[in-house]
């Protein structure tokens, strides 16, 4: 597998860190990968290895406010629409005559859904959407979400909650690796960031019928960060 990095210009002077993983031979297809909240694309190197072994070139980016990307505070999402635009720019950047697939995990899954719903992604051969942020974690009361959305209008930088790292994985080795990685954000989520994800999540569910590409949805029933119910709802309403 051949690995290379570069920088892509995003909106509002954000510099997006990008990574390309290429198979040794000529690729048979391309895949754009979108990581989840509070992490970065290099965590998916092992995923890229599997795709490259099958001849699929993998192209990823650190979302704005994440990993090695710069321009806005670490761990923040200033505008989810711009995050989707960044993803669309990355898609356009790597497009070839080969079949192009998308892969998104958690918040990245939400970004892929919104990209497909936008109608701006161009010809996509298919998408893999894993544990997408399409519903809040079970047990999160609706009034709390409303409060966060209201706070975001007056105090978007107000720090609220910290993600429970123990919910990342049941594998102790994965948890240890996650906690030792300085490129993972482990601070408090701002009200503005929470509201941006809430707004995008609601819109994604409402507009799922716009998706006409083949999509594979995957979601663990024991997921404590994003409720599987959101995936079930979107799966039942996509247009493909």
C-alpha positions in Angstrom: 0.0 0.0 0.0 1.3 3.4 -1.0 0.5 6.3 1.4 0.7 10.0 0.7 -0.6 13.2 2.4 -1.5 16.7 1.2 -3.5 19.8 2.0 -6.9 20.8 0.5 -8.3 24.3 0.9 -11.7 24.4 2.7 -14.2 27.2 3.3 -13.4 30.0 5.7 -9.6 29.6 5.4 -9.7 26.0 6.7 -6.7 23.9 5.6 -7.8 20.2 5.3 -5.3 17.4 5.8 -5.8 14.7 3.3 -4.5 11.1 3.0 -4.4 8.8 0.0 -3.8 5.1 0.3 -3.2 3.4 -3.1 -2.8 -0.2 -4.0 0.5 -1.3 -5.5 -1.2 -2.0 -8.9 -3.7 0.0 -10.9 -6.8 0.6 -8.8 -10.1 -0.9 -10.0 -12.2 1.6 -8.0 -11.9 4.6 -5.7 -13.4 5.2 -2.2 -13.7 8.4 -0.3 -13.7 7.9 3.5 -15.3 10.2 6.1 -14.3 9.6 9.7 -16.4 10.2 12.8 -16.5 13.1 15.4 -13.5 13.7 17.6 -11.2 11.4 15.6 -9.2 11.6 12.4 -8.7 9.7 9.2 -5.4 8.0 10.0 -7.4 5.8 12.5 -8.8 4.0 9.4 -5.5 3.0 7.9 -6.3 -0.7 8.7 -9.6 -0.2 6.8 -7.6 1.2 3.8 -5.3 -1.8 3.9 -8.2 -4.1 3.3 -9.6 -2.0 0.5 -6.2 -1.6 -1.1 -5.7 -5.4 -1.0 -8.8 -5.6 -3.1 -7.5 -3.0 -5.5 -9.5 -0.1 -4.2 -7.8 3.3 -3.7 -8.9 5.0 -0.5 -9.0 8.8 -0.2 -9.7 10.5 3.2 -9.6 13.8 4.9 -9.5 15.1 8.4 -12.8 17.1 8.8 -12.6 20.7 9.7 -11.8 21.0 13.4 -10.3 17.5 13.5 -7.0 15.8 13.3 -4.3 17.7 11.4 -6.7 20.1 9.7 -6.4 23.7 10.8 -8.4 26.9 10.7 -11.0 26.5 13.4 -10.8 25.3 17.1 -9.9 21.7 17.6 -13.0 19.5 18.2 -15.4 22.0 16.7 -17.8 22.0 13.8 -18.5 25.6 12.8 -21.0 24.8 10.1 -22.0 21.2 9.2 -23.0 22.4 5.7 -19.4 23.5 5.2 -18.1 20.1 6.5 -20.2 18.5 3.8 -18.9 20.9 1.2 -15.4 19.9 2.2 -16.3 16.3 1.6 -17.8 17.2 -1.8 -14.5 19.0 -2.7 -12.6 15.9 -1.8 -14.9 13.8 -3.9 -14.4 16.1 -6.9 -10.6 16.1 -6.3 -10.2 12.4 -6.6 -12.8 11.5 -9.2 -11.6 9.4 -12.1 -13.2 7.3 -14.7 -13.2 4.4 -12.2 -16.2 3.6 -10.1 -16.3 5.9 -7.0 -17.7 4.8 -3.7 -18.2 6.6 -0.3 -17.7 5.3 3.2 -18.7 7.2 6.3 -18.6 6.3 10.0 -20.7 8.0 12.7 -20.6 11.7 12.0 -18.9 10.9 8.8 -21.8 8.7 7.9 -24.1 11.7 8.5 -21.8 13.7 6.2 -22.0 11.1 3.5 -25.8 11.0 3.8 -26.0 14.8 3.5 -23.6 14.7 0.5 -25.8 12.2 -1.3 -28.9 14.2 -0.5 -27.4 17.4 -1.8 -27.4 16.1 -5.3 -23.9 17.6 -5.8 -21.8 14.4 -5.3 -22.0 13.5 -9.0 -22.0 9.8 -10.1 -21.5 7.6 -7.1 -21.4 3.8 -7.6 -22.4 3.1 -4.0 -22.0 4.1 -0.4 -21.2 2.3 2.9 -22.7 4.1 5.9 -21.6 2.7 9.3 -23.1 3.6 12.6 -24.3 7.0 11.2 -25.2 9.8 13.5 -28.9 9.8 12.4 -30.4 9.7 15.9 -29.0 10.7 19.3 -27.8 8.1 21.8 -30.5 6.3 23.6 -31.3 8.0 26.9 -30.6 11.5 25.7 -33.8 13.5 26.5 -35.3 15.6 23.7 -35.6 18.7 26.0 -31.8 18.6 26.4 -31.3 18.6 22.7 -33.6 21.6 22.5 -31.7 23.4 25.2 -28.4 22.8 23.4 -29.9 24.2 20.1 -31.1 27.3 22.0 -27.8 27.8 23.8 -26.0 27.6 20.4 -27.8 30.8 19.3 -26.5 32.9 22.2 -23.4 31.1 23.4 -22.1 28.8 20.6 -18.7 28.4 22.3 -20.2 27.2 25.6 -18.7 23.9 26.6 -21.2 21.2 27.5 -20.4 17.5 27.8 -17.5 15.2 27.2 -17.9 12.0 25.1 -17.7 8.8 27.1 -14.6 7.2 25.7 -15.6 3.8 27.0 -18.4 3.7 24.4 -15.9 3.9 21.5 -15.3 0.1 21.5 -15.7 -3.0 23.5 -12.1 -3.9 22.7 -9.6 -2.7 25.4 -6.8 -2.4 22.9 -8.9 -0.1 20.7 -9.7 2.0 23.7 -6.1 2.2 24.8 -5.0 3.3 21.3 -7.8 5.9 21.1 -6.9 7.4 24.5 -3.2 7.5 23.6 -3.7 9.4 20.3 -3.3 13.1 20.7 -5.1 13.7 17.4 -8.4 12.5 19.0 -10.4 15.3 20.7 -11.4 14.5 24.3 -12.6 17.9 25.5 -16.1 19.2 26.0 -18.4 19.6 23.0 -19.5 23.2 22.4 -23.1 24.0 22.2 -22.5 25.3 18.6 -21.0 22.0 17.5 -23.8 20.0 19.1 -26.4 22.1 17.5 -24.8 21.8 14.0 -24.9 18.1 14.3 -28.5 18.1 15.6 -29.6 20.3 12.7 -27.9 18.1 10.1 -29.2 14.9 11.6 -32.8 16.1 11.5 -32.4 17.3 7.9 -30.8 14.0 6.9 -33.7 11.9 8.1 -36.3 14.3 6.5 -34.5 14.3 3.1 -33.5 10.6 2.9 -35.8 10.1 -0.1 -33.4 12.1 -2.2 -30.8 9.3 -2.1 -31.0 7.2 -5.2 -27.5 5.5 -5.1 -27.0 2.0 -3.8 -26.3 2.2 -0.1 -25.2 -0.4 2.5 -26.2 0.6 6.0 -24.4 -1.0 9.0 -25.1 -0.3 12.6 -24.4 -2.2 15.8 -27.4 -2.7 18.1 -25.3 -2.1 21.2 -24.1 1.3 19.9 -24.1 3.7 22.8 -23.1 6.8 20.8 -25.6 6.8 18.0 -28.9 5.1 18.2 -29.5 2.4 15.5 -33.1 3.6 15.2 -31.9 6.5 13.1 -30.3 4.1 10.6 -33.5 2.0 10.5 -35.6 5.1 9.8 -33.4 6.3 6.9 -33.0 2.8 5.5 -36.7 2.6 5.2 -37.1 6.0 3.4 -34.1 6.2 1.0 -35.1 6.4 -2.6 -32.8 3.7 -3.9 
